Amino acid sequence: MTSLPPRRADARRSRAAILTAAAQVLDTDPDAGLAAVARAAGVTRQTIYAHFASRDKLLAAVVDHLTEQAVAAMDAVEADSGPAGDALLRLLAAGRQSTDRYPALLRQIAAQPVGPDADQLRHAPVADRIERVIRRGQRTGEFDDRLPADWLATAVIALAHAAEHPSGTDEAVLSRTIRNTLTRAERG
């Protein structure tokens, strides 16, 4: 019976290797097949299929994996300290630094047709952290409190995505735009 835990550990290591390899391979070649992912992960195609029933399921798991990495990076920036505006920019920079490693893959993911519910679920862990900082900024008077924090979090995510677009903008312009959006919303 002692062989069961090591197999589970092996399965976890295989899954992690597959997800890491898939992110790297699909970023380099968005049309790569599972055989290329298997080679890069050092596993067989059958091992991939043991974890993921299809390429689409693998891609969905890669999205979750990248989201987990971005959230971990965001959690490391201590968003509950310092001015809310600075904390928000630290959160966004941490998330962006984490996801910037896979620009082609993220463009491919963004181009996938998903409904608004799926997109909202994909962004939920990120949105929760952004919304928490926005609420703090609203409580302290740093951010305008006349618009709902969840709406502002969605707007911040949309602005960050717009800046990631190839014709997007640089970090300084993004920072000013986000601060202006949060501090002057509806102040006509």
Secondary structure per residue as TSV (DSSP state, phi and psi in degrees):
chain	resnum	aa	ss	phi	psi
A	1	M	-	360.0	-14.9
A	2	T	T	-72.3	-11.1
A	3	S	T	-78.7	-17.3
A	4	L	H	-64.8	-50.2
A	5	P	H	-59.0	-42.7
A	6	P	H	-61.3	-36.7
A	7	R	H	-63.9	-38.9
A	8	R	H	-65.0	-39.9
A	9	A	H	-64.9	-40.7
A	10	D	H	-62.3	-41.3
A	11	A	H	-64.0	-40.4
A	12	R	H	-64.6	-41.8
A	13	R	H	-65.2	-41.8
A	14	S	H	-61.5	-45.2
A	15	R	H	-61.7	-45.5
A	16	A	H	-62.3	-42.4
A	17	A	H	-63.8	-40.0
A	18	I	H	-64.2	-45.4
A	19	L	H	-65.2	-42.1
A	20	T	H	-64.2	-46.6
A	21	A	H	-64.4	-41.4
A	22	A	H	-61.8	-42.5
A	23	A	H	-61.1	-44.8
A	24	Q	H	-68.4	-47.1
A	25	V	H	-65.9	-46.5
A	26	L	H	-71.2	-23.2
A	27	D	H	-71.9	-38.3
A	28	T	H	-74.3	-42.5
A	29	D	-	-138.2	94.1
A	30	P	T	-58.3	-19.7
A	31	D	T	-97.4	6.5
A	32	A	-	-59.7	145.7
A	33	G	-	-91.8	178.5
A	34	L	H	-67.5	-26.6
A	35	A	H	-62.9	-40.9
A	36	A	H	-66.6	-39.8
A	37	V	H	-64.3	-43.8
A	38	A	H	-59.9	-45.8
A	39	R	H	-59.1	-46.1
A	40	A	H	-66.5	-31.8
A	41	A	H	-83.9	-14.1
A	42	G	T	74.7	30.8
A	43	V	S	-130.1	175.0
A	44	T	-	-90.9	162.7
A	45	R	H	-60.0	-36.0
A	46	Q	H	-61.8	-36.1
A	47	T	H	-64.7	-40.9
A	48	I	H	-61.1	-46.9
A	49	Y	H	-65.3	-25.1
A	50	A	H	-67.4	-27.7
A	51	H	H	-98.7	-32.9
A	52	F	-	-135.4	122.1
A	53	A	S	-68.2	-21.4
A	54	S	S	-156.5	170.5
A	55	R	H	-62.2	-38.9
A	56	D	H	-62.2	-40.2
A	57	K	H	-66.3	-38.7
A	58	L	H	-63.1	-46.1
A	59	L	H	-60.8	-41.3
A	60	A	H	-62.2	-40.5
A	61	A	H	-67.1	-35.3
A	62	V	H	-63.3	-42.2
A	63	V	H	-58.3	-47.4
A	64	D	H	-61.4	-41.5
A	65	H	H	-61.7	-46.2
A	66	L	H	-66.3	-37.1
A	67	T	H	-63.3	-43.8
A	68	E	H	-59.2	-41.2
A	69	Q	H	-65.3	-43.6
A	70	A	H	-63.7	-42.4
A	71	V	H	-64.7	-41.1
A	72	A	H	-61.8	-41.3
A	73	A	H	-65.2	-39.5
A	74	M	H	-66.4	-39.8
A	75	D	H	-65.5	-23.7
A	76	A	T	-78.5	-9.8
A	77	V	T	-90.4	3.9
A	78	E	-	54.2	64.1
A	79	A	T	-69.5	-9.3
A	80	D	T	-89.7	3.5
A	81	S	S	-116.6	153.1
A	82	G	S	75.5	178.8
A	83	P	-	-59.2	144.2
A	84	A	H	-60.8	-37.6
A	85	G	H	-62.2	-43.1
A	86	D	H	-66.8	-41.4
A	87	A	H	-62.6	-40.9
A	88	L	H	-63.0	-43.4
A	89	L	H	-66.5	-34.8
A	90	R	H	-64.7	-42.2
A	91	L	H	-58.9	-49.7
A	92	L	H	-63.2	-41.6
A	93	A	H	-64.6	-40.2
A	94	A	H	-65.1	-44.8
A	95	G	H	-63.4	-42.4
A	96	R	H	-66.7	-41.3
A	97	Q	H	-61.4	-38.6
A	98	S	H	-67.3	-43.8
A	99	T	H	-84.2	-19.9
A	100	D	T	-64.2	-12.7
A	101	R	T	-70.2	-17.5
A	102	Y	-	-132.2	59.6
A	103	P	H	-62.9	-43.3
A	104	A	H	-67.6	-40.6
A	105	L	H	-63.2	-42.5
A	106	L	H	-67.4	-34.8
A	107	R	H	-64.1	-40.0
A	108	Q	H	-63.1	-44.5
A	109	I	H	-63.5	-44.4
A	110	A	H	-63.8	-29.1
A	111	A	H	-80.5	-13.2
A	112	Q	S	-68.1	132.5
A	113	P	-	-71.3	118.2
A	114	V	-	-133.6	151.3
A	115	G	-	-74.9	167.4
A	116	P	H	-60.1	-33.7
A	117	D	H	-66.2	-42.4
A	118	A	H	-65.3	-41.2
A	119	D	H	-65.1	-40.6
A	120	Q	H	-64.5	-41.7
A	121	L	H	-63.4	-40.2
A	122	R	H	-61.6	-37.8
A	123	H	H	-92.2	-5.3
A	124	A	H	-53.7	-48.5
A	125	P	H	-64.1	-35.6
A	126	V	H	-71.1	-46.6
A	127	A	H	-60.3	-38.2
A	128	D	H	-60.4	-41.8
A	129	R	H	-69.9	-40.9
A	130	I	H	-65.1	-45.0
A	131	E	H	-61.6	-39.0
A	132	R	H	-60.0	-42.3
A	133	V	H	-69.4	-39.2
A	134	I	H	-63.5	-44.1
A	135	R	H	-59.3	-41.5
A	136	R	H	-61.9	-44.0
A	137	G	H	-65.0	-33.3
A	138	Q	H	-69.5	-39.8
A	139	R	H	-64.2	-37.2
A	140	T	H	-85.9	-5.2
A	141	G	T	85.8	3.1
A	142	E	S	-72.1	-34.2
A	143	F	S	-115.0	149.0
A	144	D	-	-59.4	132.4
A	145	D	-	-105.3	14.3
A	146	R	S	-86.3	-11.4
A	147	L	S	-113.2	148.0
A	148	P	-	-62.8	141.4
A	149	A	H	-61.1	-36.3
A	150	D	H	-67.2	-36.3
A	151	W	H	-65.7	-43.8
A	152	L	H	-63.9	-37.4
A	153	A	H	-62.7	-41.9
A	154	T	H	-62.5	-40.8
A	155	A	H	-64.5	-40.6
A	156	V	H	-64.2	-42.7
A	157	I	H	-62.2	-43.0
A	158	A	H	-63.2	-40.7
A	159	L	H	-64.1	-41.4
A	160	A	H	-64.3	-40.0
A	161	H	H	-66.2	-38.2
A	162	A	H	-62.1	-37.0
A	163	A	H	-70.1	-24.2
A	164	E	H	-78.0	-18.4
A	165	H	S	-60.1	145.0
A	166	P	T	-51.1	-32.7
A	167	S	T	-96.7	18.9
A	168	G	-	-67.4	-157.3
A	169	T	-	-124.9	170.0
A	170	D	-	-86.1	172.7
A	171	E	H	-60.4	-40.3
A	172	A	H	-64.1	-42.8
A	173	V	H	-67.1	-41.8
A	174	L	H	-60.1	-45.1
A	175	S	H	-60.1	-46.5
A	176	R	H	-63.0	-42.6
A	177	T	H	-63.2	-44.2
A	178	I	H	-65.4	-46.7
A	179	R	H	-60.1	-43.3
A	180	N	H	-63.6	-39.7
A	181	T	H	-62.4	-42.6
A	182	L	H	-80.4	-27.9
A	183	T	H	-95.7	-18.9
A	184	R	H	-120.5	8.1
A	185	A	T	-54.8	127.4
A	186	E	T	60.5	19.6
A	187	R	-	-95.9	81.0
A	188	G	-	-87.7	360.0
